[in-house]
Amino acid sequence: MKSRAVALAAALALVLSACGGGDEQAQGQMPPPEVGVVTVQPGNVPLEKDLVGRLAPYRSADVRARVPGVLQRRVYEEGSDVKAGQVLFRIDPDQLQASLGQAQASLAAAKAEYANAKANADRARRLAPERFVSQSDLDNALAAERSAGASVQQAQAALDNARINLGYATVTSPIDGRANQQQVTEGALVGQGTPTLLTTVDQIDPLYVNFSMSVSELDQARRALGGRETGDADVQVMLPDGSQYEHPGKLDFSGNVVDPATGAVALRAVVPNPDRRLLPGTYVTLKAVLGQQAGAFLVPQAALQRDDRGPFLMVIGADGNVVRKDVVANRTQGPDWVIGSGIEAGDQVVVSGLQRVQPGQPAKGTPWQPEGSPPEGQAPAAGEGEAPAEAPAAAPADDADAADPAEQG
């Protein structure tokens, strides 16, 4: 009984001491709240825009029948790559060959007439000084010579034209590219009246990607770049599976007229396509890097707040007190806001714990960690690769009393 009384007295003293310490802590000043902060530094931030565009051939040429005739056969394989000058179709050349022969005969006849007219003119020139021919006969001989010479030139032009038409019977590709399906089958009569479309050849390396931007987006980009033009912007194509195409493109055209129907400005970029992986007519997602915004800050989106005065950030000042700073935040980039002005290099921006801070009140900043990443130096939680150690079991009170030698005495 004596040992039990001593233990109860010690426990009572311990409880009274704890109560007294709590009162003293309650009477003291509360410590400043602990919040997560990031220290910001200015830098060059890419001005990115997510857009939608459509791929188009770099060059597209219609292959047409330029002379009348019957299509004999297709020489190329549909959907294959062809070279400039490669034969694609053949048109029956018999009628064109006959026209060429007729033109050659006409030229021969014209040359014969010219030879006779020239001989008569030469004779008249020799006899005219001796008054053996009249002046009228001389003039007629010279006129006949000139007419025969013009007939030779006309016959030569007709021969050249017939030779060109015969060459059109062999239809070739005008450019390097990929030949599409034939539009007319063998045996069809083509080239009657208007040139008949036989197929098309598209150059698909590189490709054009056509897209547009609203006037407000272009104005925002120019403001972010300090009034400079977007220049040679880089364009990155995103594939349908969400992956990034390995060959970046380059902006090569920017329109200067606003489409009144859409209120947008047309733009175009050139994208390499050496593997023929991209196909014309496909709608793709683009990431256009229009330039570099100098002196900008990146802060997590959770740090930015808004009220009737506009966007603002909470910053822990050099004296440890919280300060409100109004900022200019026009766009996001990934998980961050791009801040153009309003904060300075080295500012500690509050990201987490914003509900516990007030302007003018002190706060303690600790490095902010994104959700899902453990703080630095923290050990893995129990159950994550390591079993928790078992605590030793406490001895029963009755057993302890029984082991007391004073009580046993």
Summary of the structure (lengths in Angstrom):
residues: 409
radius of gyration: 46.2
end to end distance: 11.1
largest distance: 181.0
contacts: 1108
relative contact order: 0.17
helix: 30%
strand: 36%
